[in-house]
Amino acid sequence: MIIFFKNKIIIIKSIFIIIKIIINKSIQMSTITGPEAFFGYMGVSFALIFANLGAAYGTCKSGVGISSIGVLKPELIMKSIIPVVMAGILGIYGMIVAVILTQKSIIFN
């Protein structure tokens, strides 16, 4: 149970870090205005949000599976932790994509 709780805290912290980076980046690049800046940063936000929602959903579903397999076959609990790790990797992947997109968001005149 503590593993799931820590995973959710890490995901929430990563969301706040990315939002902070996006806000700082938009302040630094204040010359970018118009709909292209809005849709660009909204795309970055959606990439982060949906990746972390998918990671949270995957963690939830695999947690239910670990609980049920712990009752039926306790010797397989360690093998069933792999989906939890993969769900966490999905959240980290979303954070990396958001950072890369934010760093590369410039306007070519």
N, C-alpha and C positions, 0 to 999 in steps of 0.2 A: 504494500500500500504506500509505503514511503517513496518507492521508486516512481510511482505514477504521480505523486504529489510534487516531487522534485522536477519531473519532466514538465508538468504544467507550469511550474514557476519559471523554468528556463524558457519556455515558449512565450510566456507573458513578458519576461524581461527582454527577450529578443524583439518582440513587437515594439516595446517602448524605445529600445535603442534605435530601431530602424525609423520609427516616426521622428525621433530626435534628429537623426541624420538627414532625413528628408526635409525637415523644417530648416535645419542649418544650411543645407544645400540650396534650398529655394531662397533663403535670405541672401546667401552669397551671390547667387545668380539672379539678382533682382531685375536685370535687364531683359530677362525672358518673360514676356507677357503674352497674353492671348490664349486661345483655346489649345494651342499645341503644348504649352507648358502644363495646363490643367490636365489634359488627357494623358500626357506623358507621366506626370506624377501620380495620377489616379491609376494608371496601369501598374506602376511600381507598387502602389499600395495594395491593389487587388492581388498582385502576385504574392505579396507577403501574407495577406489575410487568408487567401484561399489555401495556400500551402500549409499554414499553421492550423487552419480549420480541418484540413485533411489529416494532418498529423494528430490532432486531438481526437478526431473520430477513429482513426486507426488504433490509437492507444486505448481508447474506450472499448472497442470491439475485441482487441487482443487481450485486454484485461479480463473481460467476461470469459473468453476462451481459456485463459490461464486458471481462472477460478473453477471453471467446470472440469478442466482436466486434472486439477489438483484433487478434486473429489473422486473422480473416476480412476485415474491412473497417476498417482503421485510421483512415480519414477520419471515421468515425462515433463515435469515442470521446467527443468532447465532448457530443454529443447524448445519449449513454447515461448521463451523470452525473445526469440529472434524477431517476431513481428513487432514487438515493442521497440526494439532497437531500430528497425527499419522505419517505423513511424516517426521516431525522433530524427532520423536522418532526413526524412522528407521535410520536416520543419526547418532544419538547418539549411537544406538546399534552397528553400524559399527565401530565407534570409540572405544567402549568398547571391541569389539572382537579383533580389531587391537592391543590394549594395552595388552590384555591378551595373545595373541599369541606372541607378542614381549617379554613379561616378561618370557614366558615359552620356549623360543627358546634357548635351550642348546643342546650340543652334548654328547651323552653317548658313551664312549669308550668301 
